[in-house]
């Protein structure tokens, strides 16, 4: 089965951005984070297909 989610570090590498940028700015720019778990052990992940679609939308015309 193909991976459906990327963690914050993988998302940052895919976008060639910093981990801090992914936490701080990505949700404000339209990337939807998914939270798995509760409290300090919660994991933030992003759906691979949504990240890829977001990248395509950033294309300059």
N, C-alpha and C positions, 0 to 999 in steps of 0.2 A: 504494500500500500504506500502510495506517495505521501510525503510529509505535507500536512495541511497548514501547519503553523510554524513560524520562525520566532525564536526568542529575540530579545532586544539586541543582543550582540550580533546575531546573524542578520537581523534587519539592518543594523548600522553598517555592517560589512557590505551587504547587498546594495545599499544606497550610497556607499562611500561617504558616510557621515559619522559623526561621533555618537557614542552611546548616550551622552548627555543630550544631544540634539534630538535623538529619537524619543527620549523621555519627555523633554520640554516642548519641542516644536512640532513633532510629527502629528500628534492628535489635533492640534490647532489648524494644521494644513490639510486635514481630511483623511488621515490614516486612522482607522478605528482600532484601538487597542482592545484586547480581550484579556480579562483577569481570571486566572485559575488559582483557586485557593483563597485563604483568608489571612489577614494580618501581615506580619513580617515575612511569612513564608509564601505569600502570594506571588505568582509568576505572571508577568505581562508578556503577551505574545501577540503577533500580528498574523493574519491569514495571508498565506503566500499569494493567492490569486488576487487579493485586494491590493497588496503592495505592488504587484506587477501591473495591475490596471491603473493604479495611481501614477506609476512611473510613465506609462504611456500617455496619460493626461498632461504630463508636464512638458511634453514635446512642444517645441517652439514651431509655429506655423510657417 
